[in-house]
Amino acid sequence: MILVNEEPLDWHAGMTVRDVLRARNYRFPMLVIHLNDTLVQKLDYDSTTIPDEAVVKVIHLISGG
């Protein structure tokens, strides 16, 4: 099991950041992802695997004026 924004999500071997985004239905184009307090670049979403018991934070970037 992992935590995504402090909510549990079932974990499976080989799970990637992209899998987490799909499982939680995150579609916003401007996201910041932290995996165990380490920033994950957008280009690495498909290749970065999530270890069991990881903490994932998904932050929506919003700008305005």
PyMOL commands that place a pseudoatom at each C-alpha (Angstrom):
pseudoatom trace, name=CA, resn=MET, resi=1, chain=A, elem=C, hetatm=0, pos=[0.000, 0.000, 0.000]
pseudoatom trace, name=CA, resn=ILE, resi=2, chain=A, elem=C, hetatm=0, pos=[1.125, 3.543, -0.740]
pseudoatom trace, name=CA, resn=LEU, resi=3, chain=A, elem=C, hetatm=0, pos=[-0.191, 6.947, 0.276]
pseudoatom trace, name=CA, resn=VAL, resi=4, chain=A, elem=C, hetatm=0, pos=[-1.264, 9.424, -2.384]
pseudoatom trace, name=CA, resn=ASN, resi=5, chain=A, elem=C, hetatm=0, pos=[-2.022, 12.831, -0.925]
pseudoatom trace, name=CA, resn=GLU, resi=6, chain=A, elem=C, hetatm=0, pos=[-2.435, 11.108, 2.454]
pseudoatom trace, name=CA, resn=GLU, resi=7, chain=A, elem=C, hetatm=0, pos=[-4.977, 8.572, 1.109]
pseudoatom trace, name=CA, resn=PRO, resi=8, chain=A, elem=C, hetatm=0, pos=[-4.166, 4.859, 0.741]
pseudoatom trace, name=CA, resn=LEU, resi=9, chain=A, elem=C, hetatm=0, pos=[-3.859, 3.244, -2.677]
pseudoatom trace, name=CA, resn=ASP, resi=10, chain=A, elem=C, hetatm=0, pos=[-3.225, -0.430, -3.362]
pseudoatom trace, name=CA, resn=TRP, resi=11, chain=A, elem=C, hetatm=0, pos=[0.311, -1.025, -4.582]
pseudoatom trace, name=CA, resn=HIS, resi=12, chain=A, elem=C, hetatm=0, pos=[1.547, -3.549, -7.142]
pseudoatom trace, name=CA, resn=ALA, resi=13, chain=A, elem=C, hetatm=0, pos=[5.037, -4.451, -8.319]
pseudoatom trace, name=CA, resn=GLY, resi=14, chain=A, elem=C, hetatm=0, pos=[6.186, -2.285, -11.214]
pseudoatom trace, name=CA, resn=MET, resi=15, chain=A, elem=C, hetatm=0, pos=[3.733, 0.527, -10.409]
pseudoatom trace, name=CA, resn=THR, resi=16, chain=A, elem=C, hetatm=0, pos=[4.835, 3.819, -11.965]
pseudoatom trace, name=CA, resn=VAL, resi=17, chain=A, elem=C, hetatm=0, pos=[3.976, 7.442, -11.334]
pseudoatom trace, name=CA, resn=ARG, resi=18, chain=A, elem=C, hetatm=0, pos=[1.779, 7.333, -14.457]
pseudoatom trace, name=CA, resn=ASP, resi=19, chain=A, elem=C, hetatm=0, pos=[-0.132, 4.356, -12.970]
pseudoatom trace, name=CA, resn=VAL, resi=20, chain=A, elem=C, hetatm=0, pos=[-0.822, 6.368, -9.813]
pseudoatom trace, name=CA, resn=LEU, resi=21, chain=A, elem=C, hetatm=0, pos=[-2.089, 9.333, -11.826]
pseudoatom trace, name=CA, resn=ARG, resi=22, chain=A, elem=C, hetatm=0, pos=[-4.419, 7.063, -13.796]
pseudoatom trace, name=CA, resn=ALA, resi=23, chain=A, elem=C, hetatm=0, pos=[-5.655, 5.266, -10.676]
pseudoatom trace, name=CA, resn=ARG, resi=24, chain=A, elem=C, hetatm=0, pos=[-6.554, 8.577, -9.045]
pseudoatom trace, name=CA, resn=ASN, resi=25, chain=A, elem=C, hetatm=0, pos=[-7.861, 10.089, -12.304]
pseudoatom trace, name=CA, resn=TYR, resi=26, chain=A, elem=C, hetatm=0, pos=[-5.473, 13.054, -12.253]
pseudoatom trace, name=CA, resn=ARG, resi=27, chain=A, elem=C, hetatm=0, pos=[-5.713, 14.737, -15.649]
pseudoatom trace, name=CA, resn=PHE, resi=28, chain=A, elem=C, hetatm=0, pos=[-4.699, 18.311, -14.949]
pseudoatom trace, name=CA, resn=PRO, resi=29, chain=A, elem=C, hetatm=0, pos=[-1.786, 19.177, -17.271]
pseudoatom trace, name=CA, resn=MET, resi=30, chain=A, elem=C, hetatm=0, pos=[0.262, 21.083, -14.692]
pseudoatom trace, name=CA, resn=LEU, resi=31, chain=A, elem=C, hetatm=0, pos=[1.142, 18.762, -11.816]
pseudoatom trace, name=CA, resn=VAL, resi=32, chain=A, elem=C, hetatm=0, pos=[4.096, 18.560, -9.469]
pseudoatom trace, name=CA, resn=ILE, resi=33, chain=A, elem=C, hetatm=0, pos=[4.828, 15.053, -8.203]
pseudoatom trace, name=CA, resn=HIS, resi=34, chain=A, elem=C, hetatm=0, pos=[6.938, 14.238, -5.150]
pseudoatom trace, name=CA, resn=LEU, resi=35, chain=A, elem=C, hetatm=0, pos=[7.857, 10.636, -4.427]
pseudoatom trace, name=CA, resn=ASN, resi=36, chain=A, elem=C, hetatm=0, pos=[9.164, 10.259, -0.879]
pseudoatom trace, name=CA, resn=ASP, resi=37, chain=A, elem=C, hetatm=0, pos=[10.058, 13.984, -0.911]
pseudoatom trace, name=CA, resn=THR, resi=38, chain=A, elem=C, hetatm=0, pos=[11.930, 13.728, -4.235]
pseudoatom trace, name=CA, resn=LEU, resi=39, chain=A, elem=C, hetatm=0, pos=[10.665, 15.674, -7.241]
pseudoatom trace, name=CA, resn=VAL, resi=40, chain=A, elem=C, hetatm=0, pos=[9.747, 13.512, -10.255]
pseudoatom trace, name=CA, resn=GLN, resi=41, chain=A, elem=C, hetatm=0, pos=[10.132, 15.160, -13.657]
pseudoatom trace, name=CA, resn=LYS, resi=42, chain=A, elem=C, hetatm=0, pos=[7.209, 14.853, -16.088]
pseudoatom trace, name=CA, resn=LEU, resi=43, chain=A, elem=C, hetatm=0, pos=[9.425, 13.023, -18.594]
pseudoatom trace, name=CA, resn=ASP, resi=44, chain=A, elem=C, hetatm=0, pos=[10.006, 10.339, -15.944]
pseudoatom trace, name=CA, resn=TYR, resi=45, chain=A, elem=C, hetatm=0, pos=[6.362, 9.575, -15.039]
pseudoatom trace, name=CA, resn=ASP, resi=46, chain=A, elem=C, hetatm=0, pos=[6.348, 6.392, -17.154]
pseudoatom trace, name=CA, resn=SER, resi=47, chain=A, elem=C, hetatm=0, pos=[9.721, 5.106, -15.967]
pseudoatom trace, name=CA, resn=THR, resi=48, chain=A, elem=C, hetatm=0, pos=[9.753, 6.016, -12.266]
pseudoatom trace, name=CA, resn=THR, resi=49, chain=A, elem=C, hetatm=0, pos=[8.588, 3.047, -10.222]
pseudoatom trace, name=CA, resn=ILE, resi=50, chain=A, elem=C, hetatm=0, pos=[6.889, 3.444, -6.879]
pseudoatom trace, name=CA, resn=PRO, resi=51, chain=A, elem=C, hetatm=0, pos=[8.181, 1.312, -3.994]
pseudoatom trace, name=CA, resn=ASP, resi=52, chain=A, elem=C, hetatm=0, pos=[5.739, -0.291, -1.572]
pseudoatom trace, name=CA, resn=GLU, resi=53, chain=A, elem=C, hetatm=0, pos=[4.855, 2.001, 1.363]
pseudoatom trace, name=CA, resn=ALA, resi=54, chain=A, elem=C, hetatm=0, pos=[5.873, 5.113, -0.601]
pseudoatom trace, name=CA, resn=VAL, resi=55, chain=A, elem=C, hetatm=0, pos=[4.430, 8.552, 0.001]
pseudoatom trace, name=CA, resn=VAL, resi=56, chain=A, elem=C, hetatm=0, pos=[3.323, 10.336, -3.169]
pseudoatom trace, name=CA, resn=LYS, resi=57, chain=A, elem=C, hetatm=0, pos=[2.260, 13.966, -3.220]
pseudoatom trace, name=CA, resn=VAL, resi=58, chain=A, elem=C, hetatm=0, pos=[0.424, 15.337, -6.247]
pseudoatom trace, name=CA, resn=ILE, resi=59, chain=A, elem=C, hetatm=0, pos=[0.175, 19.121, -6.356]
pseudoatom trace, name=CA, resn=HIS, resi=60, chain=A, elem=C, hetatm=0, pos=[-1.899, 21.035, -8.899]
pseudoatom trace, name=CA, resn=LEU, resi=61, chain=A, elem=C, hetatm=0, pos=[-0.157, 24.172, -10.119]
pseudoatom trace, name=CA, resn=ILE, resi=62, chain=A, elem=C, hetatm=0, pos=[-2.546, 27.060, -10.437]
pseudoatom trace, name=CA, resn=SER, resi=63, chain=A, elem=C, hetatm=0, pos=[-1.621, 30.558, -11.489]
pseudoatom trace, name=CA, resn=GLY, resi=64, chain=A, elem=C, hetatm=0, pos=[-3.550, 33.732, -11.635]
pseudoatom trace, name=CA, resn=GLY, resi=65, chain=A, elem=C, hetatm=0, pos=[-3.185, 37.414, -11.506]
for i in range(1, 65): cmd.bond("trace and resi %d" % i, "trace and resi %d" % (i + 1))
show_as sticks, trace
zoom trace
